[in-house]
Amino acid sequence: MALHEQAEIRGEQLRIAMAAPTGKAAARLEHAVRDNRVRSATPTGRGWRGSAR
């Protein structure tokens, strides 16, 4: 979270590279990241900090 905040202060976009051992695992990882991005953009503020996952 600190890296995200630092990048935001500098006006930069944080980029993170991720890898998975199989195509199926990669698809699950991509889905989890996209799901979290949607929740972090909601007005409730749940997501990166308030996520239950």
C-alpha positions as CSV (number, residue, x, y, z in Angstrom):
1,M,0.0,0.0,0.0
2,A,2.8,2.4,0.8
3,L,4.2,2.0,-2.7
4,H,0.8,2.8,-4.2
5,E,0.5,5.9,-2.1
6,Q,4.1,7.1,-3.0
7,A,3.4,6.6,-6.7
8,E,0.1,8.5,-6.4
9,I,1.9,11.4,-4.7
10,R,4.4,11.6,-7.6
11,G,1.6,11.4,-10.2
12,E,2.8,8.0,-11.4
13,Q,0.9,4.8,-11.9
14,L,2.1,1.8,-9.9
15,R,2.8,-1.2,-12.1
16,I,3.3,-4.7,-10.7
17,A,4.4,-7.8,-12.7
18,M,2.9,-11.1,-11.6
19,A,3.5,-14.7,-12.8
20,A,1.6,-18.0,-12.5
21,P,2.8,-21.5,-13.2
22,T,-0.1,-22.5,-15.5
23,G,-2.6,-20.9,-17.8
24,K,-5.4,-21.8,-15.4
25,A,-3.6,-20.2,-12.5
26,A,-2.9,-17.1,-14.6
27,A,-6.6,-16.8,-15.5
28,R,-7.5,-17.0,-11.8
29,L,-4.9,-14.5,-10.8
30,E,-6.1,-12.1,-13.5
31,H,-9.7,-12.5,-12.4
32,A,-8.7,-11.8,-8.8
33,V,-6.8,-8.7,-9.7
34,R,-9.6,-7.3,-11.8
35,D,-12.2,-8.1,-9.1
36,N,-10.1,-6.2,-6.6
37,R,-9.7,-3.2,-8.9
38,V,-13.4,-3.0,-9.3
39,R,-14.0,-3.2,-5.5
40,S,-11.2,-0.6,-4.8
41,A,-12.9,1.9,-7.1
42,T,-16.3,1.6,-5.3
43,P,-17.6,4.5,-3.2
44,T,-17.6,2.3,-0.1
45,G,-13.9,2.4,-0.1
46,R,-13.6,-1.3,0.1
47,G,-10.8,-2.8,-1.9
48,W,-7.1,-2.6,-1.3
49,R,-7.4,-1.7,2.4
50,G,-10.9,-3.0,3.2
51,S,-10.8,-6.2,1.3
52,A,-11.9,-9.3,3.0
53,R,-9.6,-11.4,0.7
